[in-house]
Amino acid sequence: MIPCTHCSLCLGTQIAQLQSPTLHSTSCEFDVVGSLQPILAAPGDDVILPCRVEPKFNVAGLTVEWSRPDRRPDPNDRLSRVEYVHLYRDAREVPDMKIPSYVGRTALFTDSLREGNISLRITNVTQEDEGRYRCFIPKLKSQIQSSIVHLIVGDRRISLCPVIFLESTTTILFAKFNLWDQTLKA
């Protein structure tokens, strides 16, 4: 990615998060935490969508689901089911429930699951991969079992600037501005 040098907004903070107060209990609670900043990539890149359990917790024996929350099964296909970008269950990947375009391109860091790392690696990113990804641990004893990670895929000729991400419990606003990299010619 070419860093943006076209506007002063890129020099300041690119992300603002609106948080509501959280309730704390006396018992230890685990939270699934993803990146607050969008992940930027160019077509053909390999990317890591960061997601982890805090505090560190061994999730190797749990199910880990990565999905595209904006992508819905075909309503005209009664046999369609939820498909995953990546599904880890019973200590192994489950490829038969995977979205076909992700087969052979995704992986978890299985050695790091013991430390709560549920980050997803996607190889050979395409423009169609752009969007929201949800990392989810359904049986995690927690109020926060999932997190959303945004992936932005842009041409190397485009500077991505600025990225603004506002999130609260009820509203998500996501704006992306692309500025063509301009070259001065005599």
C-alpha positions, 0 to 999 in steps of 0.5 A, a space after each residue: 500500500 502506498 501511504 497517503 500524503 494527500 491530506 492532513 486527516 491521514 496524519 491524525 487519528 484515523 479511527 474513533 471508537 464510541 464505547 458504551 460503559 461495560 459491566 464488570 463481574 467479579 469472575 474472570 471474563 474472556 472477550 473476543 477482541 479484533 482489530 479496531 483498525 481496518 486491515 488494508 491489502 492489495 490484490 494478491 497480498 496475503 493478510 492476517 485478520 487479527 483476533 484474540 481472546 483476552 485475557 489469554 485462554 486456551 481455545 484449542 478445544 473450542 469451535 472457532 468460526 470465521 464468517 462474512 456477516 453481510 453475506 447471506 445464504 441464497 433464500 431460493 435454495 432451501 438446502 443452503 446453509 451457513 457457510 464459513 470463511 474458515 471453520 475450526 471444530 474438534 481440533 481440525 479445519 472443517 472444509 466442507 462448510 467453507 465458502 468455495 472461494 476461500 478453500 485452500 486460502 485460509 488458515 488459523 495459527 493452530 500452535 497459537 490457539 493455546 494463547 487465545 490467538 484466533 487470527 485468520 490468514 488469507 492468502 492471495 487476496 482478491 477484490 471480492 474478499 473486501 468486507 466485514 469478517 466475524 470471528 466467533 467462539 460460540 461456547 466461550 463463557 463470555 458476554 463478548 464471543 465475537 468481533 468484527 474485522 474489516 478488510 479493505 482491498 485496493 489497487 496499489 495505485 490507490 492511496 487509502 485515506 482516511 479510514 473512519 470507523 465509528 462503532 457502538 452497540 447500536 450503530 456502525 458507520 464505516 467510510 472509505 475514501 480513495 484518492 488516486 495517486 497523482 503524478 506530476 508530468 511536465 
